[in-house]
Every structure is written in structure tokens, then in C-alpha cells.
Amino acid sequence: KLCGYLNKLGIKGPIKTWKSRWFFYDENKCRLLYYRTAQDINPLGSIDLSSASFDCKMENGEGVFEIRTPSRAFTLKAISKQAMMYWLQQLQMRRWEFCNTQSRFPVGSSQLVNEPLAGKTNVVDNEDFLPLVKTPTEAVGLKAASLPAPQTSTALHNISLKHPWTEIQNTVYNICGSKQLWGNDGNVFSFDEFQEHPENVDEEQEAEVEAGCAVKEGTLEDGRMGPRLNWIRKARWMNSGFPGSEELSREKNSVDKVTVLQQQILTLTEEVKSQKELVKLLHKALEAAQQEKRVSSMYLTAAEDKDRLELVRHKVRQIADLTSRLEALEQEKKELEQILILRDSHIQELKEHVQLLMEKNHAKQEVIMTLTEQMARELSDPLQEANTITVETLYKQQEEIEHLKDDIDAYKTQNQFLNSEIHQVTRLWTSVAENEKALLMKCACLQARNCQMESKYLTVLRKLQEAVPDLPSSHAELVKNLIQEALQWDVKEEAEEGFNLNPVSEYDEYGFMTVPDYEIEDWKLLAKIQALEIKSNKLRSQEIVEKPLRDRWNSIAELNPSAELKSLIRSGIPVEHRQRVWRWMVSQHCCLVPGHYQRLLEQSRSTEHPACRQIELDLPRTLTSNKHFSSPTSQLIPKLRRVLLAFSWHNPAIGYCQGLNRLAAVALLVLEDEESAFWCLVYIVENLMPADYYSDTLITSQVDQRVFKDFLSEKLPRLMAHFEQYRIDVSLITFNWFLVAFVDSLVSDILLRVWDAFLYEGTKVIFRYALAIFKYNEEEILRIHDSVEIYQYLRFFTRMIMDGRKLMNIAFNDLNPFPMKLLRNRRSTHREELEAELCELEQIKAAYVKERAEQGP
């Protein structure tokens, strides 16, 4: 039990007096009750500690501290500094224990919020900045109740004039109780008797009515029936005879056992309730799964399109329900953010207070140092000391120094106490931050599920769209309306909801369109499905894959070639690191000559290059799906023109070749600086690609197509046999892949991952990804048995690839081994064959020309 005598400062107008009061801590309500003496039955008042703050005022004297509640501040004084620190420490610890106990069973929290936070309640441990203060038994505890109360100057000085009725009741009770209960060492203050079982007041009240007492039920509202019931119970207890010490101890032991058993019963009851709730949740989940299974079965067995449309409407309602749940989660997130802001402001105030105390402490230390230096100078000359400083002056200075040292010790103790409070508040802030993170993860999972539902719904609409010619006119019109409504979902959601955790934006970080703008009307629904699939994959991999990968990149301070860096680059470079890594890769393999790019620009201004006209024709056709190049007035168009002209003068053997504009455009989007983009283009053409790759004959490009066909026959024999059966020449599709490194063929997210590995490892990456693309869609291609349809499918099937992680695993894991030595040997062999064929063609052409010349006109 935390109890003892303290002096309480009473203020009546201009008069301030200290009054001795007996204080007792109520653990059930986190209140500090105070009485005039330890023998009183009714308290004079109470202090609510659940939202109070503590402070020790060293300026007011030793042992003085304050308890501030939202409505009032109480100034108390202990008999010593040790007693004061003990009270402060115990009140702080018990207040935190009460708050933590209350926070374990939150009331009114929804199931959706509690699911990710289960088991994450942090119970504040016993860590503290203050060492445990030894209990002053002479001033605190039950033993102090048997000691006489501290005496005041007058008998009436300690009486509370604000509570006359309470004083009269306590006085009468003390007079009556002292006559019959004097055998208990003069201490009639029993905590067990007056504090236990406050909930049984109504039962005792009924018992008193049956005994003939004129007390009615429900009369406790006037504030006087509580003391009367206490007097009645006390009188009945006294009339029954004073029990012996052994019986009293047995009764207390039995009462303690009953209390423990009751607590265990309550704990087990709470556990049973929680288990029942868990069972209910599992039942609901099972019912939902069964309902989903029944709906799917109904859809598969439905004979009419009307029934299928009804099932589609049911799916729409489910999507609306998920949207409302997302709104609720967002609202709770905003509330948590507001709480976090309040906590941050409170921490800031405490920091400012600590800073103020530290400045004050520093100023006092400077005063001490000044006085010490002054004393040292004065003591250095004994004759001057005897003449100027008297004994009394020196004594006063020493006394002042002692006072200052005491103040420094007091402020150090106060700083430790405030640091303890800051430590506890920081723990709360950390807990709120973890809860917010869990809610964000929950929102991302729900939104990914929502995207999957929308994608399935749009897929069903697409199937119905293909079957429109066979439907009645009314049903066909309904399907068209549903498709139009689905295509306008993004606009409606932004207008009505006003928020979206991860919206499907029109453009990505580099300006590429996230939803392809197909010219054919029937493909617009397919584009929306692609966008939803991309968003769903990003949401699902954000916390599992992307965040750990980003953390690994953040831990790399200096880039050095290694197996770990190679693995990270293959997994994809985050947007915030891609520019730095690309610049490093270019500088590692390409000699950057300072001022060379500016000299090339001056040359292009003074002299027109022969390829200038072709460059101007190709500029409007560069990356038309990117907003930075879609308009002739875009800011990157002039930069791209200068880069291509500079390269034409830099490499006269090549000059300009169609396809270089796309390579330079991608380099500009990532590196932003046109000179860096120029050197990146030089690095690709002159270092990564083989010689003559962009020459007039494109001989090396043709060699790579033959090498690729060999690899396709080895790695995917079934698919190659399928192509040969329907006479499909894959080089018509893949030639452009190799020439521009998949630009305008893959979606931007996958394209940039391919370029990350391509810039680090070279052209072998292009072979890997080209084979992986066919492996990714192998089964779909094998289902098509018409050459025209195969060509139509191969025109756009690269845009259907949504899962970049799966494509990467196929390229770098499923297609192993893929040695570079084998690639070089194949290139050498096919180059010799191709050169022999070209030489033979030249001979045939020369013979034909000669024959025509001999025959004459």
C-alpha cells in the first residue's frame, strides 16, 4: 500500500498555509485520496493521476513537489528529499502500470483494425533513468498510520473548513471507534475493511433494510448515505465482538484466496470470450469462402447470360463493400496521424523545457566558475585578502557556493525525472508509428485484393464483349453500358472519394503511359485490365520484395563490381538510385573527355550533317507513348536533337541509324543531363554492341538473329517446331528488339529493369530476355494454329507481360547455363556464313550486270 503523511499547501485568498494530510493511493481508479488523519473514514478529496504530470520545485524548499491535473495543481511537501523522490517515483510507476493495464483491452476498436495489431501491445518495462529509492518506512506505509500525526501550531489549524460535514463525520467516528477498538494499537484505519468490495453496496444496503434500519435503496445520490452505511457496517462489526488475532489472520487469508480465485475466474472468463470471438471470426471466414465457391459454381453452371450478369452485379456490390472498408481504414489512419501530431508536440514541449533547464544550469555553472576564479585571484595574495575580505564575507561566499551546488544537484535530479517522462512518451510514439505502419500494410493488401476483383470483373466483361454478336440487342446494349462505366471508374473514384492510397496514375515516374492508348476500341478494356494487373503486382510486392531491396540499395555507399551488386542490378535498381548507378556504369567502361561534347555541338551548329534531315524526320516518332516526347514542343526534343547530332559527328562511320533515337531518348529520361545521355549512347554503340551493329548493312544485327534462332531451338524446341510448322520467321518480330534493346516493346517498368542488367552485363542480357519472353507466353502461342493469328499475336504479346519478377526469374534462372563464350563462338560461325552468302550474292549480281551489259539495250 502506498500511503503516508504529506503537507498540502492550502490557499484561501492571500493566505497560504501548510496542512498535514494522510494520503492513500487507490489502485483501482488511479486516484490519490487524502484525509485529515489516518483514522478518518471519509476522504477530504482526491487527485486524479491518470492524466496528471509531476514536477519537483526546488526553488520552494526541500521536499516540495507538484501534481498538475487538467483542472488544478496540487503543491505537496514531504518530510525529506528522499521521501519526496520516493513519492514521485512510486506515483509515476503506478500511474504507468494503470495506463498500460487499461490499454490492453481497448474498447470500441473495430475488428479490421485489431487484426494486424494483435499481440503487438507493448507493456512498459521497469526501465527508468532514476535508480530505485529506498522506502522511508518512518514516513510512508501502513506503519506510519500508527504514528501520531505531525503537530501543527494550533489545534484548529489542521481542520478543513471546506468540508465541515466530512470533518464532523470523521470526528464522531473516531470518538466512537476509539472506545471499542483501542486494542488494535490505536490504529483503526483498515484498508481491507473500507476499500474492499465497493461493488457490494447495494447488497449490504438490502441487508440493512431487512434488519429494520431506515435506509432505502438508491439513496446514495445525495452523497450522505455512503458514510451512514459505513457506520452501520462498522457498528454491526463491533457488536459482533472483536475477533482474536488468529481468527482475524485466517479471515484475511481466506479473503485473499477468494480474491485471487475471483481474479482467476475473471481472467478465464475473458479468455473464453476471446476464444469465442475467434471461433466466430473463423466461422464467418468459412461462410464467406463457401459463399464465394457457391457463386463461382453458379456462374459456371448458369445457362443464361442474364444469370451471369446478375452474378457480375453481385461482384460489383462486393467491390463497393471493399471500397467502404478502405474509407474506414483511411479515416482511422487520419485519426492516428492526429494523435501522433499531438504526441510530437508534447515531446517538443518537454524538449524545450529540458533545454531551458540546461541553459539555466549552464548559466549557474558559469557563475560558479566566475566566483571560483575570483576567489582564486583574491586568495593568491594573502596580504590583499587580509585587507579587503573579512571573515564574514568569505563565509557568505562559501555559503552561496554551497547553495548553488545544492541547486545543481537538485536540477540534475529534476532532469533525470524529466528524461524518464520523455523516455516513456517516446515509447508511446514508437508504438503509434508501428500501428500506423501495420494499418498501411493492411490498406495495401486490401487495395491489391480490390484490384484483383476489378481485373476479374473486367475480364468477364471482355468475354461478354466478344460474345456481343450472339446476344440479344437489349443484352448487348447492357454489356456496352457496363464496359463504358468500367472504363470511367478512375474518374469517378477520384471525384467521389477524394483519396486513393496507390492510384493508377496516367504516367509513371519517367513519363511513360501506364494505361496503353490502343487505337482499336475493343482493346481499351484490355488496356484497363493490364493497368490493374500492374498495380496489383506492385502492391503485393511492395512490402515483401521492393522494401527489402530498397533497404539493401540504401546500405551501399560506394559502388564496386561484385557478385552482390550484379544480383541487385538484375533485380532492378530503385528509381532514386538508378541515375547514380547508370552514371557509374558508363564511367567505368567509357573514357569521358571533358569539353568533347561541347566541341561537337559547336561543329553541328557551324556545319550541317548529312544525317540532319533523317534525324528531324525521326524526332516526332520517338517514344510517342511518353509525355516528354509526345509533343513537338516538349522540352526533351531539342536535347535529343543535340545528342543525336553530336553522336553523328563523333562517330562518322555510323553517323546516324534509325533506332539510335530511341536509345538516346531512354538515356535522357533517366540521366536527365544531355551530355551524360550522349556518353551513355556512345557506351552502348561502341562498347556494349558488337562492331557493325548499326552500319549500313546491319550485318552483325542479322548475325544475332541467326544466333537467336539457334538458342530458341535449344531452349524452347516445342515452340520453334511450332513456328517452323506454320512458317513463322521470328526475326521479323525480334530484329527490332535487339536493335533498340526492347524500347517500345515492353512496359516501362520491365524495360528499365532490362536496361539495368543490359548496361552492366552487355548484349547477353538481350538474348536472355528475348528467350524469356517467348518462354513466358509459350503456352498461349502453342494454342494458336493459324499463321496470320500468330503474327497478330506476336505484334503486341510483349505488352501483355505484367509480372516483371517472373520474367526476371525465367531469364536468369530457368535459362541457365548461358555462357558468353558460346555466344561469341556462335556469332563467329554465323558471321562467316553470312559474309560468304553476301559475297556469293555480290558475284551473282556482278555476273548479271555484266551479262546485261553484253546483251546491250
TORRO-662091 format. One record per residue (C-alpha): x, y, z. Coordinates in steps of 0.5 Angstrom, whole numbers. Each point is the difference from the previous one (the first is absolute). Layout:
BEGIN
SITE    px    py    pz
SITE     X     Y     Z
...
# end
This chain:
BEGIN
SITE    px    py    pz
SITE     0     0     0
SITE     2     7    -2
SITE    -2     5     6
SITE     3     5     5
SITE     0     7     2
SITE     2     6    -4
SITE    -1     7     1
SITE    -5     3    -5
SITE     0     8    -2
SITE    -7     3     1
SITE    -1     7    -3
SITE    -6     4     3
SITE     0     7    -4
SITE     7     3     2
SITE     1    -5     6
SITE     5    -6    -2
SITE     0    -6     6
SITE     3    -7     0
SITE    -5    -5     3
SITE     2    -7     2
SITE    -4    -5    -4
SITE     0    -8    -1
SITE     1    -2    -7
SITE    -2    -7    -3
SITE     0    -3    -7
SITE    -6    -3    -3
SITE     3    -5    -5
SITE    -7    -2    -3
SITE    -1     7    -2
SITE     7     3     0
SITE    -2     6     5
SITE     4     3     6
SITE    -5     0     6
SITE     1     5     5
SITE    -2     0     8
SITE     1     4     6
SITE     3    -5     4
SITE     1    -8    -2
SITE    -6    -2     5
SITE    -5     4    -5
SITE    -5    -4    -3
SITE    -2     5    -6
SITE     5     4    -4
SITE     0     7    -1
SITE     2     0    -7
SITE     3    -4    -6
SITE     5     1    -5
SITE    -1    -3    -7
SITE     7    -3    -2
SITE    -2    -3    -7
SITE     2     7    -4
SITE     4     3     5
SITE     7     3     0
SITE     5     0     5
SITE     6     5     2
SITE     4     2     6
SITE     1     7     1
SITE     7     1     3
SITE    -1     8     1
SITE    -5    -1     5
SITE     4    -4     5
SITE     2    -7     1
SITE    -5    -6    -1
SITE    -5     5    -3
SITE    -3    -3    -7
SITE    -7     1    -4
SITE    -5    -4    -3
SITE    -3     3    -6
SITE    -7    -2    -3
SITE    -4     3    -5
SITE    -4     3     5
SITE     4     2     5
SITE     7     0     3
SITE     2    -3     7
SITE     6     2     4
SITE     3    -5     5
SITE     5    -1     5
SITE     4    -6     2
SITE     4     0     7
SITE     6    -1    -4
SITE     3     0    -7
SITE     1    -8     0
SITE    -8     0     2
SITE    -1     5    -6
SITE     3    -5    -5
SITE    -3    -6     2
SITE    -7     3     0
SITE     2     3    -7
SITE     3    -7    -3
SITE    -6    -4     3
SITE    -5     4    -3
SITE     3     0    -6
SITE     1    -7    -1
SITE    -7    -2     3
SITE    -3     5    -5
SITE     3    -3    -6
SITE    -2    -7     3
SITE    -7     2     0
SITE     0     3    -7
SITE     3    -6    -3
SITE    -5    -4     3
SITE    -5     4    -3
SITE     3     0    -7
SITE     0    -8     0
SITE    -8     0    -1
SITE    -2     5    -5
SITE    -7     2     0
SITE    -3     1    -7
SITE     5    -2    -4
SITE    -2    -3    -7
SITE     2    -7    -2
SITE     3     3    -6
SITE     5     4     4
SITE     1    -5     5
SITE     2    -6    -4
SITE     7     3    -2
SITE     1     3     7
SITE    -1    -7     3
SITE     6    -2     5
SITE     3     7    -1
SITE    -1     3     6
SITE     6     3     4
SITE     0    -1     7
SITE     5     6     3
SITE     5    -4     4
SITE     3     2     6
SITE     6     4    -3
SITE     1     7     3
SITE     5     5     0
SITE    -1     1     7
SITE     3    -5     5
SITE    -5    -3     5
SITE    -1     4     6
SITE     1    -4     7
SITE    -7     0     3
SITE     0     5     6
SITE    -4    -4     5
SITE    -1     5     5
SITE    -4     5    -4
SITE    -3    -5    -6
SITE    -4    -6     1
SITE    -5    -4     5
SITE     5     1     6
SITE    -1     8    -1
SITE    -7    -1     1
SITE     1    -2     8
SITE     5     6     1
SITE    -3     7     2
SITE    -2     5    -5
SITE     5     6    -1
SITE    -2     5     5
SITE    -2     7    -2
SITE     1     7     4
SITE    -8     0     2
SITE    -5    -6     0
SITE    -5     3    -5
SITE     6     2    -5
SITE     0    -7    -3
SITE    -8     0    -1
SITE    -3     0    -7
SITE    -5     6     0
SITE    -2    -2    -7
SITE    -3    -7     3
SITE    -4     1     6
SITE    -4    -6    -1
SITE     5    -4    -1
SITE     4     2     6
SITE    -6    -1     5
SITE    -1    -7    -3
SITE     7    -2     1
SITE     1     3     7
SITE    -7    -4     2
SITE     3    -6    -3
SITE     7     1     3
SITE    -3     1     7
SITE    -5    -6     0
SITE     5    -4    -3
SITE     6     1     5
SITE    -4    -2     6
SITE    -1    -7    -3
SITE     6    -1    -5
SITE     5     2     4
SITE     3    -7     1
SITE     3     1    -7
SITE     6     4     2
SITE    -5     6    -1
SITE     0     0    -8
SITE    -7    -1    -2
SITE     2     1    -7
SITE    -1    -6    -4
SITE     0     0    -8
SITE    -3    -7    -1
SITE    -6     2     4
SITE    -2     6    -3
SITE     3    -1    -7
SITE    -1    -7    -2
SITE    -7    -2    -4
SITE    -2     7    -2
SITE    -5    -3    -4
SITE    -4    -4     5
SITE    -3     7     3
SITE    -7    -2    -3
SITE     0    -7     3
SITE     2     3     7
SITE    -5     5     0
SITE    -5    -5    -1
SITE     2    -4     6
SITE     0     6     4
SITE    -8     2    -2
SITE    -1    -8     2
SITE     3     2     6
SITE    -5     5     2
SITE     5     6    -2
SITE    -4     6    -3
SITE     5     0    -6
SITE    -3    -1    -7
SITE     3    -2    -7
SITE     2     5    -5
SITE     1     6     6
SITE     8     0    -2
SITE    -2     6    -4
SITE     0     6     5
SITE     8    -2     2
SITE    -2    -2     7
SITE    -3    -7     0
SITE     8    -3    -1
SITE     2     3     7
SITE    -6    -3     3
SITE     1    -7    -3
SITE     7     0     2
SITE    -2     2     7
SITE    -6    -6     0
SITE     5    -5    -2
SITE     5     2     5
SITE    -5     0     6
SITE    -2    -7    -2
SITE     7    -2    -1
SITE     2     3     7
SITE    -7    -3     3
SITE     2    -7    -2
SITE     6     0     4
SITE     8     2    -1
SITE     3    -7    -3
SITE     6    -2     2
SITE     7     0    -4
SITE     0    -7    -2
SITE    -7     1    -3
SITE     1     6    -3
SITE     6    -2    -4
SITE    -4    -6    -2
SITE    -5     4    -3
SITE     5     4    -3
SITE     3    -6    -3
SITE    -7    -2    -3
SITE    -2     6    -2
SITE     7     1    -4
SITE    -1    -7    -3
SITE    -7     2    -2
SITE     2     6    -3
SITE     6    -4    -4
SITE    -6    -5    -2
SITE    -4     5    -3
SITE     5     4    -4
SITE     2    -7    -3
SITE    -7    -1    -2
SITE    -1     7    -3
SITE     7    -2    -4
SITE    -3    -6    -2
SITE    -7     3    -2
SITE     4     5    -4
SITE     4    -6    -4
SITE    -6    -4    -1
SITE    -4     7    -3
SITE     6     1    -5
SITE     0    -7    -2
SITE    -7     0    -1
SITE     1     6    -5
SITE     6    -3    -3
SITE    -5    -6    -2
SITE    -5     5    -2
SITE     5     3    -5
SITE     2    -7    -3
SITE    -7    -2    -1
SITE    -1     7    -4
SITE     6    -1    -4
SITE    -2    -7    -1
SITE    -7     2    -2
SITE     3     5    -5
SITE     4    -5    -3
SITE    -6    -4    -1
SITE    -4     5    -3
SITE     6     2    -5
SITE     0    -7    -2
SITE    -7    -1    -1
SITE     0     7    -4
SITE     5    -3    -5
SITE    -4    -6     0
SITE    -6     3    -2
SITE     4     5    -5
SITE     3    -7    -3
SITE    -7    -3    -1
SITE    -4     6    -2
SITE    -4    -2    -6
SITE    -2     7    -2
SITE     4     7    -1
SITE    -5     3     5
SITE     2    -4     6
SITE     7     1    -2
SITE    -1     8     0
SITE    -3    -1     7
SITE     6    -3     3
SITE     4     5    -3
SITE    -4     6     3
SITE     1    -4     7
SITE     7     0    -1
SITE    -1     8    -1
SITE    -3     0     6
SITE     6    -3     4
SITE     5     5    -3
SITE    -5     5     2
SITE     1    -3     7
SITE     7    -1     0
SITE     1     8    -2
SITE    -4     2     6
SITE     4    -4     4
SITE     6     3    -3
SITE    -3     7     2
SITE    -1    -2     7
SITE     7    -2     1
SITE     3     7    -3
SITE    -5     3     5
SITE     4    -4     6
SITE     6     2    -4
SITE    -1     7     1
SITE    -2     0     7
SITE     6    -4     2
SITE     4     6    -4
SITE    -3     5     4
SITE     1    -4     6
SITE     8     0    -2
SITE     0     7    -1
SITE    -3     2     7
SITE     6    -5     3
SITE     5     3    -4
SITE    -2     7     2
SITE     0    -3     7
SITE     7    -2    -1
SITE     2     6    -3
SITE    -2     4     6
SITE     4    -5     5
SITE     6     1    -4
SITE    -1     8     0
SITE    -1    -1     8
SITE     6    -4     1
SITE     4     5    -5
SITE    -2     5     4
SITE     2    -3     7
SITE     7    -2    -3
SITE     1     7    -2
SITE    -1     3     7
SITE     4    -6     2
SITE     6     3    -4
SITE    -1     7     2
SITE     0    -2     7
SITE     7    -4    -1
SITE     3     6    -4
SITE    -2     4     7
SITE     3    -5     4
SITE     7     0    -5
SITE     0     7     1
SITE    -1     0     7
SITE     6    -5     1
SITE     5     4    -5
SITE    -2     6     4
SITE     2    -4     7
SITE     6    -3    -3
SITE     3     7    -2
SITE    -2     3     7
SITE     3    -6     4
SITE     6     1    -5
SITE     2     6     4
SITE     0    -1     8
SITE     1     7     2
SITE    -5     2    -5
SITE    -5    -5     3
SITE     1     2     7
SITE    -1     8    -2
SITE    -6    -1    -5
SITE    -4    -6     2
SITE    -3    -1     7
SITE    -2    -7     3
SITE    -7     1     0
SITE     0     2    -8
SITE     4    -6    -1
SITE    -5    -4     4
SITE    -5     2    -4
SITE     3    -1    -7
SITE     1    -7     2
SITE    -7    -1     3
SITE    -2     3    -7
SITE     4    -5    -4
SITE    -3    -6     5
SITE    -7     2    -2
SITE     2     0    -8
SITE     3    -7     1
SITE    -7    -2     3
SITE    -4     3    -5
SITE     5    -3    -6
SITE    -2    -7     4
SITE    -7     2     0
SITE     0     2    -7
SITE     4    -7    -2
SITE    -6    -4     3
SITE    -5     4    -3
SITE     3    -1    -7
SITE     0    -8     2
SITE    -7     0     1
SITE    -2     4    -6
SITE     4    -4    -4
SITE    -4    -6     3
SITE    -6     3    -3
SITE     3     2    -6
SITE     2    -8    -1
SITE    -7    -2     2
SITE    -3     5    -6
SITE     5    -3    -5
SITE    -2    -7     1
SITE    -7     2    -1
SITE     2     4    -6
SITE     3    -6    -3
SITE    -6    -5     2
SITE    -4     5    -4
SITE     4     0    -6
SITE     0    -7     0
SITE    -7     0     0
SITE     0     4    -6
SITE     4    -4    -4
SITE    -4    -6     1
SITE    -6     4    -2
SITE     3     2    -6
SITE     2    -7    -2
SITE    -7    -2     1
SITE    -2     5    -4
SITE     5    -2    -6
SITE    -3    -7     1
SITE    -7     2    -1
SITE     1     4    -6
SITE     4    -5    -3
SITE    -6    -5     1
SITE    -4     5    -3
SITE     4     1    -6
SITE     0    -8    -1
SITE    -8     1     1
SITE    -1     5    -5
SITE     5    -3    -5
SITE    -4    -7     0
SITE    -6     4    -1
SITE     2     4    -6
SITE     3    -7    -3
SITE    -7    -2     1
SITE    -3     6    -4
SITE     5    -1    -5
SITE    -2    -8    -1
SITE    -7     3    -1
SITE     2     6    -4
SITE     3    -6    -5
SITE    -7    -3     0
SITE    -4     6    -1
SITE    -2    -2    -7
SITE    -3    -6     2
SITE    -4     4     6
SITE    -7     3    -1
SITE     0     7    -1
SITE    -2     2     7
SITE     5    -4     3
SITE     6     2    -5
SITE    -2     8     2
SITE     0    -2     7
SITE     7    -3    -1
SITE     2     6    -3
SITE    -2     5     5
SITE     4    -5     5
SITE     6     1    -4
SITE    -1     8     0
SITE    -1     0     7
SITE     6    -4     2
SITE     5     4    -5
SITE    -2     6     4
SITE     1    -3     7
SITE     6     4     1
SITE    -3     7    -1
SITE    -6    -2     5
SITE     4    -2     5
SITE     5     6     0
SITE    -6     5     0
SITE    -4    -4     6
SITE     5    -3     4
SITE     5     6     0
SITE     6    -5     2
SITE     3    -6    -2
SITE     6    -4     3
SITE     3    -2    -6
SITE    -4     3    -6
SITE     1    -3    -7
SITE     3     7    -3
SITE     0     1    -7
SITE     8     1    -1
SITE     6    -4     4
SITE     6     4     3
SITE     3     0    -7
SITE    -6     3    -3
SITE    -2    -7    -4
SITE    -7    -1     0
SITE    -3    -5     5
SITE    -6    -2    -4
SITE     2    -1    -7
SITE    -5     4    -5
SITE    -2    -5    -5
SITE    -3     3    -6
SITE    -5    -6    -1
SITE    -6     1     4
SITE     0    -8     2
SITE     7     1     3
SITE    -2     5     5
SITE    -3    -4     5
SITE     7    -5    -1
SITE     4     6     2
SITE    -4     2     6
SITE     1    -8     2
SITE     7     1    -1
SITE     1     6     5
SITE    -4    -3     5
SITE     5    -6     0
SITE     6     4     0
SITE    -3     4     6
SITE    -2    -7     4
SITE     7    -3    -1
SITE     3     7     2
SITE    -4     0     7
SITE     1    -7     1
SITE     8     0    -1
SITE     1     7     4
SITE     1    -2     7
SITE     2    -8    -2
SITE     5     2    -5
SITE     1     7    -2
SITE     1     3     7
SITE     6    -5     2
SITE     3     1    -7
SITE     0     8     1
SITE     3    -1     7
SITE     6    -4    -3
SITE     1     5    -5
SITE     0     6     5
SITE     5    -4     4
SITE     5     0    -6
SITE     4     6     1
SITE     6    -1    -5
SITE    -1    -4    -7
SITE     5    -5    -1
SITE    -1    -6    -5
SITE    -2    -6     4
SITE    -5    -6    -1
SITE    -5     3     5
SITE     0     6    -4
SITE    -1    -4    -6
SITE    -6    -3     3
SITE    -3     6     3
SITE     0     3    -7
SITE    -3    -6    -3
SITE    -6     1     5
SITE    -1     7    -2
SITE     3     7     2
SITE    -5     4     4
SITE    -2     7    -3
SITE     4     4     5
SITE     7    -4    -1
SITE    -1    -1    -8
SITE     3     6    -2
SITE     6     0     4
SITE     2    -8    -2
SITE    -1     2    -7
SITE     5     5     0
SITE     5    -4     4
SITE    -1    -6    -5
SITE     1     5    -6
SITE     6     3     3
SITE     3    -7     2
SITE     1    -2    -8
SITE     0     6    -4
SITE     5     6     0
SITE    -4     6     2
SITE     4     6    -4
SITE    -1     7     3
SITE    -3     5    -5
SITE     0    -5    -5
SITE    -8     0     0
SITE     0     8    -1
SITE     5     0    -6
SITE    -5    -5    -3
SITE    -5     5     1
SITE     3     6    -3
SITE     2    -4    -6
SITE    -7    -2    -1
SITE    -2     7     0
SITE     5     2    -5
SITE    -1    -6    -5
SITE    -6    -4    -2
SITE     1    -7     1
SITE    -3    -4    -6
SITE    -4    -4     5
SITE    -3     6     3
SITE    -6    -1    -5
SITE    -2    -7     3
SITE     1     2     7
SITE    -5     5    -1
SITE    -5    -5    -3
SITE     1    -5     6
SITE    -1     5     5
SITE    -7     0     0
SITE     0    -7     0
SITE     4    -1     6
SITE    -4    -3     6
SITE    -7     2    -1
SITE    -2    -3     6
SITE     4     4     4
SITE    -3     7     2
SITE     7     3     0
SITE     1    -1    -8
SITE    -8    -1    -2
SITE     0     8    -2
SITE     5     3    -5
SITE     0     6     6
SITE     3    -5     5
SITE     6     2     4
SITE     4    -6    -2
SITE    -1     0    -7
SITE     6     6    -1
SITE     4    -4     5
SITE    -1    -7    -4
SITE     2     4    -7
SITE     6     3     3
SITE     2    -7     3
SITE    -1    -4    -7
SITE     4     6    -4
SITE     6     0     5
SITE     0    -8    -1
SITE     0     1    -8
SITE     6     4     1
SITE     3    -4     5
SITE    -1    -7    -4
SITE     1     2    -7
SITE     0    -8    -2
SITE    -7    -1     2
SITE    -3     7     0
SITE    -7    -1     2
SITE    -4    -6    -1
SITE    -7    -1     2
SITE    -1    -3     7
SITE     5     5     3
SITE    -5     5     1
SITE    -4    -5     5
SITE     7    -2     4
SITE     2     7     1
SITE    -8     2     2
SITE     0    -5     5
SITE     7     2     3
SITE    -2     7     0
SITE    -6    -2     4
SITE     4    -3     6
SITE     6     4     0
SITE    -3     7    -2
SITE     6     3    -2
SITE     1     0    -7
SITE     8    -1     0
SITE    -1    -6     4
SITE    -5    -2    -5
SITE     5     1    -5
SITE     5    -4     3
SITE    -5    -6     2
SITE    -1     0    -7
SITE     7    -1    -2
SITE     1    -5     5
SITE    -6    -4    -3
SITE     2     0    -7
SITE     8     0     1
SITE     1    -5     6
SITE    -6    -4     1
SITE    -3    -2    -7
SITE     5    -3    -5
SITE     3     3    -6
SITE    -4     2    -6
SITE    -7    -1     4
SITE    -2     7    -2
SITE     4     0    -7
SITE    -4     1    -7
SITE     0    -8    -1
SITE    -2    -1     7
SITE     4    -7    -1
SITE     1    -1     8
SITE    -7     1     1
SITE    -2    -5    -5
SITE     5    -5     3
SITE    -3     1     7
SITE    -7    -2    -3
SITE     3    -7    -2
SITE     3    -1     6
SITE    -6     1     4
SITE    -4    -5    -4
SITE     6    -5     2
SITE    -2     2     7
SITE    -7    -1    -1
SITE     0    -7    -3
SITE     5    -2     6
SITE    -4     3     6
SITE    -7     0    -3
SITE    -1    -6    -5
SITE    -7     0     0
SITE    -1     7    -1
SITE     5     0    -6
SITE    -3    -6    -3
SITE    -7     3     0
SITE     3     6    -3
SITE     3    -4    -6
SITE    -6    -4    -1
SITE    -4     7    -1
SITE     6     3    -4
SITE     1     6     5
SITE     6     4     0
SITE     1     2     7
SITE     6     5    -3
SITE    -6     5    -3
SITE    -2     1     8
SITE     7    -1     3
SITE     4     4    -4
SITE    -3     7     3
SITE     1    -3     7
SITE     8    -1    -1
SITE     1     7    -4
SITE    -3     4     6
SITE     0    -4     6
SITE    -7    -1     0
SITE    -2     7     0
SITE    -8     1    -2
SITE    -1    -8     1
SITE     0    -1     8
SITE    -4     4     5
SITE     5     6     3
SITE     1    -4     7
SITE     2    -6    -3
SITE     4     4    -6
SITE     4     4     5
SITE     2    -7     4
SITE     2    -3    -6
SITE     5     6    -2
SITE     3     0     7
SITE     2    -7    -1
SITE     2     2    -7
SITE     4     6     2
SITE     4    -5     5
SITE     1    -6    -4
SITE    -1     1    -7
SITE    -4    -3    -6
SITE     0    -7     3
SITE    -6     3     4
SITE    -4     2    -6
SITE     1    -8    -2
SITE    -3    -2     7
SITE    -6     5     0
SITE    -2    -2    -7
SITE     0    -7     1
SITE    -3     1     7
SITE    -6     4    -4
SITE    -1    -6    -4
SITE     0    -5     6
SITE    -5     5     4
SITE    -5    -1    -6
SITE     2    -7    -3
SITE    -7    -3     2
SITE    -4     6    -3
SITE     4    -1    -6
SITE    -1    -7    -1
SITE    -7     0     1
SITE    -1     5    -7
SITE     0    -5    -6
SITE     0     6    -6
SITE     6     3    -2
SITE    -4     7    -1
SITE    -2     0     7
SITE     7    -2     3
SITE     2     6    -4
SITE    -5     4     3
SITE     1    -2     7
SITE     8     1     0
SITE    -1     7    -2
SITE    -3     2     7
SITE     1    -6     4
SITE     6     3     4
SITE    -5     6     2
SITE    -4    -6     4
SITE     6    -2     5
SITE    -1     3     6
SITE     4    -3     5
SITE     7     2     0
SITE     2    -4     5
SITE    -2    -7    -3
SITE     3     3    -7
SITE     7     1     4
SITE     0    -7     3
SITE    -1    -3    -6
SITE     5     4    -4
SITE     6    -1     6
SITE    -2    -7     3
SITE    -4    -4    -5
SITE     4     1    -6
SITE     7    -2     3
SITE     5    -1    -2
SITE     1     5    -5
SITE     8     1     0
SITE     3     6    -4
SITE     5    -4    -3
SITE    -6    -4    -4
SITE    -3     7    -2
SITE     7     2    -3
SITE     1    -7    -4
SITE    -7     0    -3
SITE     1     8    -2
SITE     7    -2    -4
SITE    -3    -6    -3
SITE    -7     3    -3
SITE     4     7    -2
SITE     5    -5    -4
SITE    -6    -3    -3
SITE    -4     7    -1
SITE     6     3    -4
SITE     1    -6    -4
SITE    -7     1    -2
SITE     1     7    -1
SITE     6    -1    -5
SITE    -4    -5    -4
SITE    -6     5    -1
SITE     5     5    -2
SITE     3    -5    -5
SITE    -6    -1    -3
SITE    -2     7     0
SITE     6     2    -4
SITE    -1    -6    -5
SITE    -7     2    -1
SITE     2     7    -1
SITE     6    -2    -5
SITE    -5    -4    -4
SITE    -5     5    -1
SITE     6     5    -2
SITE     2    -5    -5
SITE    -7    -1    -3
SITE    -1     7    -1
SITE    -6     4     0
# end
